[in-house]
Amino acid sequence: DAGVIQSPRHEVTEMGQEVTLRCKPISGHNSLFWYRQTMMRGLELLIYFNNNVPIDDSGMPEDRFSAKMPNASFSTLKIQPSEPRDSAVYFCASDSGANEKLFFGSGTQLSVL
Amino acid sequence: GNSVTQMEGPVTLSEEAFLTINCTYTATGYPSLFWYVQYPGEGLQLLLKATKADDKGSNKGFEATYRKETTSFHLEKGSVQVSDSAVYFCALRPQGYNKLIFGAGTRLAVHP
């Protein structure tokens, strides 16, 4: 299995632009998580889905952030409009729910200028 | 609420030194506890876990014991290698919840 696949690997954009991050979880995994990593706040859970349904989005910073999971093999995290303080590494992770092991993607390094 | 506190880094050691990275937690009920490791430019990987009190998780020479009386899950390794240089995250999964809460991470640098 290719593991959790995220794209793009790096994204540089200007303030005010829309940013879309993409994630393909491991086939057969029914839970998907979006995390954000910064030096100041460490690793924060933004939102997670179970069977494509958002379960907990309490970590989403504000209305500029939205996440979707239209099917079991694809999820997006969108920021509109983006701001410099959104600069971070965004990780997607998935698990099967059975063995409590999270598999992480390689992350998207986002820089908002 | 649920939270994880780790010792601040960076931790700098010579090769073959003994490693301890402290981790304490706050949680209701009986959480599962984890250590994840992040190598440069990569996502996190599970290092070890323990799901109940007094369990010891171990992997690649690392070990940690779930201590409910002290709410701790300290990571130890008897002899570190340069290749162990990474950021180590302690995490908990609250009982009945399907999400992980991570500590801030501790950077370990091992030099020859």
Interface residues (C-beta under 8 A of the other chain):
Chain A: V4 S31 F33 Y35 G42 L43 L45 Y48 N50 I55 D56 F91 A93 D95 G97 E100 K101 L102 F104 G105 S106 G107
Chain B: S32 F34 Y36 G41 E42 G43 L44 Q45 L46 K49 T51 F89 R93 N98 K99 L100 I101 F102 G103 A104 G105
